Amino acid sequence: MTLATARGEKYSADFEALTRSRPVPEWMAELRQRGWEHFDSIGFPTARRGNELWKYTNLAALGDGAFVFQQGDPGNVSIEELRQRAPWSDDWSTLVFIDGRYSETLSQIAPDAGVEISNLGDAGDNGSVRDHLARHAPADESAFTALNTAFLADGGYVRIPDNHEAASPIQLLFMITPGASRATYPRTLVIAGANSRAEVIESYVSLGDESGFTSPVAEYVLDSGAGIEHYRVLVENEESFHIGTTRVYQSDNSTFNSVSFALGPKIGRNDIHTMLDAPGAECTLNGLYLTTNDQHMDNHISTTHAKPHGTSHQFYKGVLSGNSRAVFSGRVLVEKDAQKTQAYQKDLNLVLSHGAEIDTKPSLEIYADDVQCAHGATAGHTDPEALFYMQARGIDEKTAQAMLMRGFAAEIVDDIGVQVLQDYVHDVTEKTIPSLQAAAD
């Protein structure tokens, strides 16, 4: 028996149960089957030798786990719990998913003429869904897109019409409730029409401390001149596994600005790729990750410039403590026809303890000859001169270190343009700083 088959057998009963209990249109059923067959044939990428994409991340613990696709009961979660634990504003449109299951009761959709916000599982034969779902994150791209596609059920669907600006931020909130070894596969599809504007928030939050596996896939499609402000907030517990995939397709003069915040998973991965497939497209991919104890956070950030006059920025920061480990694999591909491209990469890391480790690998692959591109990465401890300066003015060492950490993180957090969300991330960061300091002692 091969490793791949063994992996597939762990999930086959859940897949068969889903296909019986949640029938979908024929074209979507074919997608599911294609995803399942691909996953069953390859299994999880647990072997790292010769596997550059997973060279620094060991998924053996995930492969050995037995996670069950068991959707929870949304009735077990109250609106008060959502407000206390997750980013929340009554002014937002928020679709709520509890253990992968859509909750109409907990969700709220603000009136906004022309904007479609709904559960993907209820979309049926919607033409836009059929045209774009699994087109930019195909089932055979990886084990995780395959597994997510195999378990297509509920998810977030957003469509902004041409020449329209969404009246309020749109949040897709995926909550994991207490329960042993639960697996969820959130799916998101966002389509921004020509010259439209929207702020979209993806939030992944754990309510309990049990081990779980979340494998979300999000696809963003931006038409000519469209603009999306994208925020991804990952606040799951230290026993969880989270392997996230985001794929963005951009048309001419479109703009995709993203800020990612990651805290918590035992093993986490943020895999985002933007395809700038028309002249004048622009993207900014920024992120902050905080790791402690034995956590492992892997950021796989990539951009393809396929056409001329495109601009991209990648700027990630990490704060590492304890025996944690982080990975930044940044890649920019400039194809031969993408003249006049401007692309910049930067990864900065604050390493608080001798047991922590960062593997950082920014890279540029350029086939055009008229471009402006640069990259760089740094890793170091808290600046001793800055600490000395602050202590000389009566600030104790712990407080001084916390202030430096706060300032280091703020450069990314302050880029969050939705004030309620920025306040939430600032608060989570502030509460995490003492644990980062304790793990560094």
C-alpha positions as CSV (number, residue, x, y, z in Angstrom):
1,M,0.0,0.0,0.0
2,T,1.4,3.4,-1.0
3,L,1.7,6.3,1.3
4,A,-0.7,8.3,-0.9
5,T,-3.4,5.6,-0.7
6,A,-3.0,5.3,3.0
7,R,-3.6,9.1,3.4
8,G,-6.6,9.0,1.1
9,E,-8.2,6.1,3.1
10,K,-8.3,8.3,6.2
11,Y,-10.7,10.7,4.5
12,S,-12.6,8.5,2.1
13,A,-15.5,7.7,4.5
14,D,-16.0,11.5,5.1
15,F,-15.9,12.2,1.4
16,E,-18.5,9.5,0.6
17,A,-20.7,10.7,3.4
18,L,-20.5,14.3,2.1
19,T,-21.5,13.3,-1.4
20,R,-24.5,11.5,-0.1
21,S,-25.6,14.2,2.4
22,R,-24.8,17.4,0.4
23,P,-25.8,16.9,-3.2
24,V,-24.6,19.7,-5.6
25,P,-25.1,20.5,-9.3
26,E,-23.4,18.0,-11.6
27,W,-20.6,20.4,-12.6
28,M,-19.7,20.9,-8.9
29,A,-20.0,17.2,-8.2
30,E,-17.4,16.6,-11.0
31,L,-15.1,19.2,-9.4
32,R,-15.4,17.3,-6.1
33,Q,-14.6,14.0,-7.7
34,R,-11.6,15.5,-9.5
35,G,-10.3,16.9,-6.3
36,W,-10.8,13.6,-4.4
37,E,-9.0,11.6,-7.1
38,H,-6.1,13.9,-7.2
39,F,-5.7,13.9,-3.4
40,D,-6.1,10.2,-3.2
41,S,-3.3,9.8,-5.8
42,I,-0.7,12.0,-4.1
43,G,-1.5,12.3,-0.4
44,F,0.1,15.0,1.8
45,P,3.5,16.3,0.9
46,T,5.3,14.7,3.9
47,A,8.5,13.9,2.0
48,R,10.8,17.0,2.0
49,R,13.8,15.6,0.1
50,G,13.6,17.1,-3.4
51,N,10.4,19.0,-2.6
52,E,11.4,22.6,-2.7
53,L,7.9,23.9,-1.8
54,W,8.0,22.1,1.6
55,K,11.8,22.1,2.2
56,Y,11.5,23.9,5.5
57,T,8.1,22.6,6.7
58,N,7.7,19.1,8.0
59,L,4.1,17.9,7.6
60,A,4.6,14.5,9.2
61,A,2.5,15.4,12.2
62,L,-0.4,16.5,9.9
63,G,-0.1,13.3,7.8
64,D,-0.2,11.1,10.9
65,G,-3.3,12.8,12.3
66,A,-6.8,11.5,11.9
67,F,-9.0,14.5,11.3
68,V,-12.8,14.1,10.8
69,F,-15.0,16.2,8.6
70,Q,-17.8,16.8,11.1
71,Q,-19.6,20.1,10.8
72,G,-20.7,21.5,14.1
73,D,-24.0,23.0,15.3
74,P,-24.1,26.8,14.8
75,G,-26.7,26.9,17.6
76,N,-23.9,26.1,20.1
77,V,-22.3,29.5,19.4
78,S,-23.8,32.8,20.5
79,I,-23.4,36.2,18.9
80,E,-21.8,37.4,22.2
81,E,-19.0,34.8,21.7
82,L,-18.4,36.1,18.2
83,R,-18.1,39.7,19.4
84,Q,-15.7,38.7,22.2
85,R,-13.4,36.4,20.3
86,A,-13.5,37.6,16.6
87,P,-13.2,40.8,14.7
88,W,-16.7,42.2,14.7
89,S,-18.7,45.3,13.8
90,D,-22.4,45.5,13.5
91,D,-21.8,47.8,10.5
92,W,-20.1,45.1,8.5
93,S,-21.6,42.4,6.3
94,T,-20.4,39.1,7.9
95,L,-21.0,35.6,6.8
96,V,-20.4,33.2,9.7
97,F,-19.3,29.6,9.3
98,I,-19.2,27.3,12.4
99,D,-16.9,24.3,11.9
100,G,-17.4,24.8,8.1
101,R,-21.1,25.1,8.3
102,Y,-22.9,28.3,7.2
103,S,-25.0,29.9,9.9
104,E,-27.7,32.2,8.6
105,T,-28.8,33.1,12.1
106,L,-25.4,34.4,13.1
107,S,-24.6,36.1,9.8
108,Q,-25.6,39.7,9.0
109,I,-25.7,41.2,5.5
110,A,-25.9,45.0,5.3
111,P,-28.1,46.4,2.5
112,D,-26.0,47.2,-0.5
113,A,-27.8,47.3,-3.9
114,G,-26.2,45.1,-6.5
115,V,-23.6,43.4,-4.2
116,E,-24.1,39.6,-4.0
117,I,-23.0,38.1,-0.6
118,S,-24.1,34.6,0.1
119,N,-23.2,31.1,1.1
120,L,-21.3,29.4,-1.8
121,G,-23.1,26.2,-1.0
122,D,-26.4,27.9,-1.9
123,A,-25.1,29.4,-5.2
124,G,-26.2,26.4,-7.3
125,D,-25.8,27.0,-11.0
126,N,-24.8,30.7,-10.6
127,G,-23.0,31.5,-13.8
128,S,-20.2,33.5,-12.2
129,V,-19.5,30.8,-9.7
130,R,-19.4,28.2,-12.5
131,D,-17.0,30.3,-14.5
132,H,-14.5,31.0,-11.8
133,L,-14.7,28.4,-9.0
134,A,-11.5,26.2,-9.1
135,R,-10.2,28.0,-12.2
136,H,-7.6,30.0,-10.4
137,A,-6.9,27.5,-7.7
138,P,-7.4,24.3,-9.6
139,A,-8.0,21.0,-7.9
140,D,-4.8,19.4,-9.3
141,E,-2.6,22.3,-8.1
142,S,-1.7,20.7,-4.8
143,A,-2.8,18.2,-2.2
144,F,-4.5,21.0,-0.3
145,T,-6.5,22.5,-3.1
146,A,-7.5,19.0,-4.1
147,L,-8.7,18.1,-0.6
148,N,-10.6,21.4,-0.3
149,T,-12.2,20.9,-3.7
150,A,-13.2,17.4,-2.8
151,F,-15.1,18.7,0.3
152,L,-16.8,21.6,-1.4
153,A,-19.8,22.5,0.6
154,D,-20.4,25.8,2.4
155,G,-18.2,28.9,1.8
156,G,-18.2,32.6,1.1
157,Y,-19.3,34.0,-2.2
158,V,-19.0,37.8,-2.9
159,R,-19.6,39.6,-6.2
160,I,-19.2,43.4,-6.6
161,P,-20.9,44.8,-9.7
162,D,-19.1,47.0,-12.2
163,N,-18.5,50.6,-11.1
164,H,-19.7,50.0,-7.5
165,E,-18.1,50.6,-4.2
166,A,-19.2,48.3,-1.4
167,A,-20.9,50.3,1.3
168,S,-19.1,48.5,4.2
169,P,-16.4,45.9,4.8
170,I,-17.4,42.3,4.1
171,Q,-16.2,39.7,6.5
172,L,-16.0,35.9,6.0
173,L,-15.7,34.5,9.5
174,F,-14.7,30.9,10.0
175,M,-15.0,29.7,13.6
176,I,-13.7,26.4,15.0
177,T,-15.5,25.2,18.1
178,P,-14.2,22.8,20.8
179,G,-14.2,19.2,19.5
180,A,-11.6,16.6,19.0
181,S,-9.7,16.4,15.7
182,R,-12.1,18.3,13.5
183,A,-11.3,19.1,9.8
184,T,-12.8,22.0,7.9
185,Y,-12.3,23.1,4.3
186,P,-13.5,26.7,3.9
187,R,-13.9,28.0,0.3
188,T,-14.1,31.6,-0.8
189,L,-14.8,33.1,-4.1
190,V,-14.7,36.9,-4.6
191,I,-15.4,38.6,-7.9
192,A,-14.8,42.3,-8.3
193,G,-16.3,43.9,-11.4
194,A,-14.8,46.6,-13.5
195,N,-13.9,49.7,-11.5
196,S,-15.5,48.3,-8.4
197,R,-14.1,48.7,-4.8
198,A,-14.4,46.5,-1.7
199,E,-12.8,45.7,1.6
200,V,-12.8,41.9,2.3
201,I,-11.8,40.3,5.6
202,E,-11.1,36.6,6.1
203,S,-11.0,35.6,9.8
204,Y,-10.1,32.2,11.1
205,V,-10.6,31.9,14.9
206,S,-10.5,29.0,17.4
207,L,-12.8,28.9,20.3
208,G,-11.3,25.8,22.0
209,D,-7.9,24.3,22.6
210,E,-8.3,21.0,20.8
211,S,-6.3,19.9,17.8
212,G,-7.9,20.5,14.4
213,F,-7.1,20.9,10.7
214,T,-8.2,23.9,8.6
215,S,-7.5,23.9,4.9
216,P,-9.1,27.0,3.3
217,V,-8.8,28.0,-0.4
218,A,-9.7,31.5,-1.5
219,E,-10.0,32.8,-5.1
220,Y,-10.1,36.5,-5.9
221,V,-10.9,37.7,-9.5
222,L,-10.4,41.4,-10.3
223,D,-11.7,42.9,-13.5
224,S,-10.4,46.0,-15.2
225,G,-9.7,48.8,-12.8
226,A,-11.1,46.9,-9.8
227,G,-9.7,47.4,-6.3
228,I,-9.7,45.0,-3.3
229,E,-8.4,45.8,0.2
230,H,-7.9,42.3,1.6
231,Y,-7.2,41.3,5.2
232,R,-6.5,37.8,6.5
233,V,-6.6,37.2,10.2
234,L,-5.4,33.9,11.6
235,V,-6.0,33.4,15.3
236,E,-6.2,29.7,15.9
237,N,-4.9,27.6,18.9
238,E,-1.4,26.1,19.4
239,E,-2.7,22.5,18.6
240,S,-4.1,23.4,15.2
241,F,-2.9,22.9,11.7
242,H,-3.8,25.6,9.2
243,I,-2.8,25.3,5.5
244,G,-4.2,28.3,3.6
245,T,-4.2,28.9,-0.1
246,T,-5.1,32.2,-1.8
247,R,-5.0,32.8,-5.5
248,V,-5.6,36.2,-7.1
249,Y,-6.2,37.0,-10.8
250,Q,-5.8,40.6,-11.8
251,S,-6.8,42.4,-15.0
252,D,-5.5,45.7,-16.3
253,N,-5.1,48.6,-13.8
254,S,-6.5,46.6,-11.0
255,T,-5.2,46.9,-7.4
256,F,-5.0,44.1,-4.8
257,N,-3.7,45.2,-1.4
258,S,-3.4,42.5,1.3
259,V,-2.4,42.5,5.0
260,S,-2.0,39.2,6.7
261,F,-1.8,38.6,10.5
262,A,-1.0,35.2,11.8
263,L,-0.9,33.9,15.4
264,G,-1.3,30.5,16.9
265,P,-1.1,27.3,14.8
266,K,1.1,24.4,15.6
267,I,1.9,24.4,11.9
268,G,0.6,27.2,9.7
269,R,1.0,28.1,6.1
270,N,-0.1,31.2,4.2
271,D,0.3,30.5,0.5
272,I,-0.7,33.4,-1.6
273,H,-0.1,34.0,-5.3
274,T,-1.1,37.0,-7.4
275,M,-1.2,36.8,-11.2
276,L,-0.8,40.3,-12.7
277,D,-2.1,39.3,-16.2
278,A,-2.7,42.7,-17.8
279,P,-0.8,46.0,-18.1
280,G,-1.0,48.4,-15.1
281,A,-1.9,45.8,-12.5
282,E,-0.6,46.4,-9.0
283,C,-0.5,44.4,-5.8
284,T,0.8,44.8,-2.2
285,L,1.3,41.8,0.0
286,N,2.1,42.7,3.6
287,G,2.1,40.5,6.7
288,L,3.0,40.0,10.3
289,Y,3.5,36.7,12.1
290,L,4.1,36.0,15.8
291,T,5.4,32.6,16.9
292,T,6.3,31.1,20.2
293,N,6.9,27.8,22.0
294,D,7.1,25.1,19.3
295,Q,4.9,26.8,16.7
296,H,5.8,26.8,13.0
297,M,4.6,29.5,10.5
298,D,5.4,29.2,6.8
299,N,4.7,32.2,4.5
300,H,4.9,31.3,0.8
301,I,4.3,34.6,-1.0
302,S,4.6,34.8,-4.8
303,T,3.7,37.1,-7.6
304,T,3.8,36.6,-11.4
305,H,4.2,39.6,-13.7
306,A,2.9,38.4,-17.0
307,K,2.3,41.8,-18.7
308,P,4.1,45.2,-18.7
309,H,3.9,48.2,-16.4
310,G,3.0,46.1,-13.3
311,T,4.0,46.9,-9.8
312,S,4.3,44.6,-6.8
313,H,5.4,44.9,-3.2
314,Q,6.0,42.1,-0.6
315,F,6.8,43.2,2.9
316,Y,6.6,40.7,5.8
317,K,7.7,40.9,9.4
318,G,8.0,38.2,12.0
319,V,8.5,38.1,15.8
320,L,9.8,34.7,16.9
321,S,10.3,33.4,20.5
322,G,10.7,30.1,22.3
323,N,11.7,27.2,20.0
324,S,9.4,28.4,17.3
325,R,10.3,28.5,13.6
326,A,9.2,30.6,10.7
327,V,9.6,30.5,6.9
328,F,9.4,33.3,4.4
329,S,9.6,32.1,0.8
330,G,9.0,35.1,-1.3
331,R,9.1,34.8,-5.1
332,V,8.6,37.3,-7.9
333,L,8.5,36.0,-11.5
334,V,8.9,38.6,-14.2
335,E,8.1,37.1,-17.6
336,K,9.8,38.2,-20.8
337,D,6.9,40.4,-22.0
338,A,6.5,42.2,-18.6
339,Q,8.7,45.1,-19.4
340,K,8.6,48.2,-17.1
341,T,7.9,46.0,-14.1
342,Q,8.6,47.3,-10.6
343,A,8.9,44.6,-7.9
344,Y,10.1,44.8,-4.4
345,Q,10.5,42.2,-1.6
346,K,11.4,42.6,2.0
347,D,11.3,40.3,5.0
348,L,12.4,41.5,8.5
349,N,12.5,39.3,11.6
350,L,12.9,39.9,15.3
351,V,14.3,36.8,17.0
352,L,13.9,37.0,20.7
353,S,15.4,33.6,21.8
354,H,18.3,31.4,20.8
355,G,16.0,28.5,20.2
356,A,13.9,30.3,17.6
357,E,14.8,30.1,13.9
358,I,13.8,31.8,10.6
359,D,14.4,30.5,7.1
360,T,14.0,33.4,4.8
361,K,14.4,33.1,1.0
362,P,13.3,36.1,-1.1
363,S,13.9,35.5,-4.8
364,L,13.5,37.3,-8.1
365,E,13.3,35.4,-11.4
366,I,13.5,37.9,-14.2
367,Y,13.2,37.3,-17.9
368,A,12.6,40.9,-19.0
369,D,15.4,43.5,-19.4
370,D,13.7,46.8,-18.5
371,V,12.7,46.4,-14.9
372,Q,13.2,47.8,-11.4
373,C,13.4,45.0,-8.9
374,A,15.0,44.6,-5.4
375,H,14.8,42.2,-2.5
376,G,16.3,41.8,1.0
377,A,15.9,40.0,4.3
378,T,17.2,40.5,7.9
379,A,17.0,38.6,11.2
380,G,18.3,39.8,14.5
381,H,17.7,40.3,18.2
382,T,16.3,43.4,19.9
383,D,18.7,46.3,19.3
384,P,20.9,46.6,22.4
385,E,21.6,50.2,21.8
386,A,17.9,51.1,21.7
387,L,17.4,49.1,24.9
388,F,20.3,50.9,26.6
389,Y,19.0,54.3,25.4
390,M,15.5,53.6,26.9
391,Q,16.9,52.1,30.1
392,A,19.1,55.1,30.6
393,R,15.9,57.1,30.7
394,G,14.3,55.1,33.5
395,I,12.5,52.5,31.5
396,D,13.0,48.9,32.8
397,E,14.3,46.3,30.3
398,K,11.0,44.3,29.9
399,T,9.0,47.5,29.3
400,A,11.6,48.8,26.8
401,Q,11.7,45.5,24.9
402,A,7.9,45.4,24.8
403,M,7.9,49.0,23.4
404,L,10.4,48.0,20.6
405,M,8.3,44.9,19.7
406,R,5.2,47.0,19.6
407,G,6.8,49.5,17.3
408,F,8.2,46.7,15.1
409,A,4.7,45.2,14.6
410,A,2.9,48.5,14.2
411,E,4.5,49.2,10.8
412,I,2.4,46.4,9.4
413,V,-0.7,46.6,11.7
414,D,-1.1,50.3,10.9
415,D,-1.6,49.4,7.2
416,I,-5.0,47.9,8.1
417,G,-7.5,50.4,6.8
418,V,-10.5,49.1,8.6
419,Q,-10.3,50.8,12.1
420,V,-12.2,48.1,14.0
421,L,-10.0,45.4,12.5
422,Q,-6.9,47.4,13.2
423,D,-7.9,47.8,16.8
424,Y,-8.6,44.1,17.1
425,V,-5.1,43.1,15.7
426,H,-3.4,45.7,17.9
427,D,-5.2,44.3,21.0
428,V,-4.2,40.7,20.1
429,T,-0.6,41.7,19.5
430,E,-0.5,43.6,22.8
431,K,-1.9,40.6,24.7
432,T,0.7,38.3,23.0
433,I,3.8,40.3,23.8
434,P,4.1,39.1,27.4
435,S,4.0,35.4,26.3
436,L,6.6,36.1,23.6
437,Q,8.8,37.7,26.3
438,A,8.3,34.8,28.7
439,A,9.2,32.2,26.1
440,A,12.4,34.1,25.4
441,D,13.7,34.0,29.0
